[in-house]
Structure formats: C-alpha cells, structure tokens
Amino acid sequence: MSSGAGKFFGGLIVGTAIGAAVGVLFAPRSGKETRQVLKRSAQDLPQLAEELGSNVQYQADRFTEQAQRTIDEALVRLQEAIATGQEASRRLQEELAITMGGSSSSSSIIEDENSIVDEE
C-alpha cells in the first residue's frame, strides 16, 4: 500500500508540473509573457524534484520498516513452531519409551534383535 501512495504522490507532482506547462503554452498571452511564466516554472522544477525525492525516500523507509517487522514476526512464529515441534517429538519419544519398556513381548523382541547384532 505504501508503494501505491508513493506512486500516487509522484504522479501528482509530475502531473501538476506538466499541466502547468501545457496550460501556460495554450494560455492567451504574448510570447514574452509565456516565456517568463515558463522560466518561473522551470525554476520551480528543482524544488519539485527535491520534494518528489523526499517523498520517495519516505515511502522507501516506510516499506523497509514494514518489511523488517514482517520478517521479525515470521521469525518469531517460526521459532515458536520449531519449539512446539521439538516438544511434541520429546513427548512422543517418552511415550514410546514407556510403551516399549512396559511391554514384555516388545522388550524380548528388542533383546533378540540386540543379540543378533552382537553375534555378527
């Protein structure tokens, strides 16, 4: 949204300058008067360009700050998701250890597999 606002204000300034120049060219004035008006308009162009540059810089700064906040928020959510996943994994490992430790048939299967490995 801030990029759209920057484009709008930039277009507004440029459109104003172009509209003023076209209006002066088609105004019912003498050549000398028209040249004087154009000269004044040309003298205002650096100020308009400076204002446009300031506006663009402001919009870029706002966009950068917004992007940084979004990245920071995403990083926090990612860290929370990782912590939640690690906790769930730890609980499942504990449940599996309890289940495997409490079952005599499972325990004997593991002992049989261990003895096969030892014989090799």
ChimeraX commands (.cxc) that place a marker at each C-alpha (Angstrom):
marker #1 position 0.00,0.00,0.00 radius 0.5
marker #1 position 2.80,2.45,0.77 radius 0.5
marker #1 position 4.27,1.86,-2.69 radius 0.5
marker #1 position 0.94,2.85,-4.24 radius 0.5
marker #1 position 0.88,6.04,-2.17 radius 0.5
marker #1 position 4.39,6.93,-3.34 radius 0.5
marker #1 position 3.42,6.41,-6.96 radius 0.5
marker #1 position 0.29,8.50,-6.46 radius 0.5
marker #1 position 2.13,11.47,-4.96 radius 0.5
marker #1 position 4.91,11.22,-7.54 radius 0.5
marker #1 position 2.32,11.20,-10.31 radius 0.5
marker #1 position 0.51,14.08,-8.70 radius 0.5
marker #1 position 3.64,16.24,-8.65 radius 0.5
marker #1 position 4.68,15.34,-12.19 radius 0.5
marker #1 position 1.12,15.76,-13.45 radius 0.5
marker #1 position 0.89,19.17,-11.82 radius 0.5
marker #1 position 4.13,20.28,-13.48 radius 0.5
marker #1 position 3.05,19.00,-16.90 radius 0.5
marker #1 position -0.43,20.51,-16.51 radius 0.5
marker #1 position 1.06,23.87,-15.60 radius 0.5
marker #1 position 3.39,23.80,-18.60 radius 0.5
marker #1 position 0.60,22.83,-21.02 radius 0.5
marker #1 position -1.72,25.43,-19.52 radius 0.5
marker #1 position 0.89,28.11,-19.96 radius 0.5
marker #1 position 1.55,27.12,-23.57 radius 0.5
marker #1 position -2.12,27.33,-24.50 radius 0.5
marker #1 position -2.91,30.41,-22.45 radius 0.5
marker #1 position -3.83,33.57,-24.37 radius 0.5
marker #1 position -0.66,35.50,-23.52 radius 0.5
marker #1 position 2.01,37.16,-25.54 radius 0.5
marker #1 position 5.21,35.26,-26.31 radius 0.5
marker #1 position 7.18,37.36,-23.86 radius 0.5
marker #1 position 4.73,36.72,-21.03 radius 0.5
marker #1 position 4.61,32.99,-21.83 radius 0.5
marker #1 position 8.41,32.78,-21.80 radius 0.5
marker #1 position 8.52,34.49,-18.41 radius 0.5
marker #1 position 5.95,32.08,-16.99 radius 0.5
marker #1 position 7.87,29.11,-18.43 radius 0.5
marker #1 position 11.08,30.46,-16.92 radius 0.5
marker #1 position 9.45,30.66,-13.48 radius 0.5
marker #1 position 8.05,27.14,-13.91 radius 0.5
marker #1 position 11.48,25.85,-14.90 radius 0.5
marker #1 position 12.94,27.47,-11.80 radius 0.5
marker #1 position 10.40,25.58,-9.67 radius 0.5
marker #1 position 11.36,22.19,-11.15 radius 0.5
marker #1 position 14.36,21.60,-8.84 radius 0.5
marker #1 position 12.13,22.17,-5.81 radius 0.5
marker #1 position 9.51,19.80,-7.24 radius 0.5
marker #1 position 12.20,17.20,-7.90 radius 0.5
marker #1 position 13.51,17.58,-4.35 radius 0.5
marker #1 position 10.02,17.13,-2.92 radius 0.5
marker #1 position 9.49,14.08,-5.09 radius 0.5
marker #1 position 12.83,12.62,-3.97 radius 0.5
marker #1 position 11.97,13.23,-0.32 radius 0.5
marker #1 position 8.59,11.60,-0.78 radius 0.5
marker #1 position 10.12,8.56,-2.48 radius 0.5
marker #1 position 12.72,8.27,0.30 radius 0.5
marker #1 position 10.00,8.47,2.95 radius 0.5
marker #1 position 7.95,5.77,1.24 radius 0.5
marker #1 position 11.03,3.55,0.86 radius 0.5
marker #1 position 11.83,3.95,4.56 radius 0.5
marker #1 position 8.26,3.04,5.50 radius 0.5
marker #1 position 8.36,0.00,3.24 radius 0.5
marker #1 position 11.71,-1.10,4.72 radius 0.5
marker #1 position 10.42,-0.76,8.28 radius 0.5
marker #1 position 7.26,-2.68,7.42 radius 0.5
marker #1 position 9.26,-5.44,5.73 radius 0.5
marker #1 position 11.58,-5.70,8.74 radius 0.5
marker #1 position 8.61,-6.01,11.11 radius 0.5
marker #1 position 7.09,-8.71,8.92 radius 0.5
marker #1 position 10.36,-10.64,8.82 radius 0.5
marker #1 position 10.77,-10.35,12.60 radius 0.5
marker #1 position 7.22,-11.57,13.19 radius 0.5
marker #1 position 7.72,-14.50,10.82 radius 0.5
marker #1 position 10.97,-15.41,12.59 radius 0.5
marker #1 position 9.23,-15.42,15.98 radius 0.5
marker #1 position 6.43,-17.63,14.61 radius 0.5
marker #1 position 8.98,-19.99,13.07 radius 0.5
marker #1 position 10.91,-20.26,16.34 radius 0.5
marker #1 position 7.67,-20.98,18.20 radius 0.5
marker #1 position 6.73,-23.66,15.65 radius 0.5
marker #1 position 10.15,-25.30,15.98 radius 0.5
marker #1 position 9.90,-25.28,19.77 radius 0.5
marker #1 position 6.40,-26.79,19.59 radius 0.5
marker #1 position 7.61,-29.50,17.22 radius 0.5
marker #1 position 10.57,-30.31,19.43 radius 0.5
marker #1 position 8.32,-30.56,22.48 radius 0.5
marker #1 position 5.89,-32.85,20.63 radius 0.5
marker #1 position 8.79,-35.02,19.48 radius 0.5
marker #1 position 10.13,-35.24,23.04 radius 0.5
marker #1 position 6.70,-36.27,24.38 radius 0.5
marker #1 position 6.32,-38.92,21.69 radius 0.5
marker #1 position 9.78,-40.30,22.46 radius 0.5
marker #1 position 8.88,-40.52,26.16 radius 0.5
marker #1 position 5.58,-42.25,25.36 radius 0.5
marker #1 position 7.36,-44.68,23.07 radius 0.5
marker #1 position 9.98,-45.42,25.73 radius 0.5
marker #1 position 7.24,-46.06,28.29 radius 0.5
marker #1 position 5.33,-48.26,25.86 radius 0.5
marker #1 position 8.43,-50.20,24.82 radius 0.5
marker #1 position 9.65,-50.53,28.41 radius 0.5
marker #1 position 6.32,-51.75,29.80 radius 0.5
marker #1 position 5.62,-54.43,27.14 radius 0.5
marker #1 position 7.38,-57.76,27.76 radius 0.5
marker #1 position 6.89,-59.02,24.19 radius 0.5
marker #1 position 8.30,-55.81,22.74 radius 0.5
marker #1 position 11.16,-55.97,25.20 radius 0.5
marker #1 position 12.04,-59.53,24.21 radius 0.5
marker #1 position 11.96,-58.62,20.51 radius 0.5
marker #1 position 14.43,-55.81,21.13 radius 0.5
marker #1 position 16.64,-58.17,23.20 radius 0.5
marker #1 position 16.51,-60.77,20.40 radius 0.5
marker #1 position 17.50,-58.13,17.82 radius 0.5
marker #1 position 20.34,-56.94,20.04 radius 0.5
marker #1 position 21.69,-60.47,20.45 radius 0.5
marker #1 position 21.64,-60.97,16.67 radius 0.5
marker #1 position 23.61,-57.79,16.21 radius 0.5
marker #1 position 26.13,-58.89,18.88 radius 0.5
marker #1 position 26.67,-62.28,17.17 radius 0.5
marker #1 position 27.62,-60.61,13.91 radius 0.5
marker link #1:1,2 radius 0.2
marker link #1:2,3 radius 0.2
marker link #1:3,4 radius 0.2
marker link #1:4,5 radius 0.2
marker link #1:5,6 radius 0.2
marker link #1:6,7 radius 0.2
marker link #1:7,8 radius 0.2
marker link #1:8,9 radius 0.2
marker link #1:9,10 radius 0.2
marker link #1:10,11 radius 0.2
marker link #1:11,12 radius 0.2
marker link #1:12,13 radius 0.2
marker link #1:13,14 radius 0.2
marker link #1:14,15 radius 0.2
marker link #1:15,16 radius 0.2
marker link #1:16,17 radius 0.2
marker link #1:17,18 radius 0.2
marker link #1:18,19 radius 0.2
marker link #1:19,20 radius 0.2
marker link #1:20,21 radius 0.2
marker link #1:21,22 radius 0.2
marker link #1:22,23 radius 0.2
marker link #1:23,24 radius 0.2
marker link #1:24,25 radius 0.2
marker link #1:25,26 radius 0.2
marker link #1:26,27 radius 0.2
marker link #1:27,28 radius 0.2
marker link #1:28,29 radius 0.2
marker link #1:29,30 radius 0.2
marker link #1:30,31 radius 0.2
marker link #1:31,32 radius 0.2
marker link #1:32,33 radius 0.2
marker link #1:33,34 radius 0.2
marker link #1:34,35 radius 0.2
marker link #1:35,36 radius 0.2
marker link #1:36,37 radius 0.2
marker link #1:37,38 radius 0.2
marker link #1:38,39 radius 0.2
marker link #1:39,40 radius 0.2
marker link #1:40,41 radius 0.2
marker link #1:41,42 radius 0.2
marker link #1:42,43 radius 0.2
marker link #1:43,44 radius 0.2
marker link #1:44,45 radius 0.2
marker link #1:45,46 radius 0.2
marker link #1:46,47 radius 0.2
marker link #1:47,48 radius 0.2
marker link #1:48,49 radius 0.2
marker link #1:49,50 radius 0.2
marker link #1:50,51 radius 0.2
marker link #1:51,52 radius 0.2
marker link #1:52,53 radius 0.2
marker link #1:53,54 radius 0.2
marker link #1:54,55 radius 0.2
marker link #1:55,56 radius 0.2
marker link #1:56,57 radius 0.2
marker link #1:57,58 radius 0.2
marker link #1:58,59 radius 0.2
marker link #1:59,60 radius 0.2
marker link #1:60,61 radius 0.2
marker link #1:61,62 radius 0.2
marker link #1:62,63 radius 0.2
marker link #1:63,64 radius 0.2
marker link #1:64,65 radius 0.2
marker link #1:65,66 radius 0.2
marker link #1:66,67 radius 0.2
marker link #1:67,68 radius 0.2
marker link #1:68,69 radius 0.2
marker link #1:69,70 radius 0.2
marker link #1:70,71 radius 0.2
marker link #1:71,72 radius 0.2
marker link #1:72,73 radius 0.2
marker link #1:73,74 radius 0.2
marker link #1:74,75 radius 0.2
marker link #1:75,76 radius 0.2
marker link #1:76,77 radius 0.2
marker link #1:77,78 radius 0.2
marker link #1:78,79 radius 0.2
marker link #1:79,80 radius 0.2
marker link #1:80,81 radius 0.2
marker link #1:81,82 radius 0.2
marker link #1:82,83 radius 0.2
marker link #1:83,84 radius 0.2
marker link #1:84,85 radius 0.2
marker link #1:85,86 radius 0.2
marker link #1:86,87 radius 0.2
marker link #1:87,88 radius 0.2
marker link #1:88,89 radius 0.2
marker link #1:89,90 radius 0.2
marker link #1:90,91 radius 0.2
marker link #1:91,92 radius 0.2
marker link #1:92,93 radius 0.2
marker link #1:93,94 radius 0.2
marker link #1:94,95 radius 0.2
marker link #1:95,96 radius 0.2
marker link #1:96,97 radius 0.2
marker link #1:97,98 radius 0.2
marker link #1:98,99 radius 0.2
marker link #1:99,100 radius 0.2
marker link #1:100,101 radius 0.2
marker link #1:101,102 radius 0.2
marker link #1:102,103 radius 0.2
marker link #1:103,104 radius 0.2
marker link #1:104,105 radius 0.2
marker link #1:105,106 radius 0.2
marker link #1:106,107 radius 0.2
marker link #1:107,108 radius 0.2
marker link #1:108,109 radius 0.2
marker link #1:109,110 radius 0.2
marker link #1:110,111 radius 0.2
marker link #1:111,112 radius 0.2
marker link #1:112,113 radius 0.2
marker link #1:113,114 radius 0.2
marker link #1:114,115 radius 0.2
marker link #1:115,116 radius 0.2
marker link #1:116,117 radius 0.2
marker link #1:117,118 radius 0.2
marker link #1:118,119 radius 0.2
marker link #1:119,120 radius 0.2
view
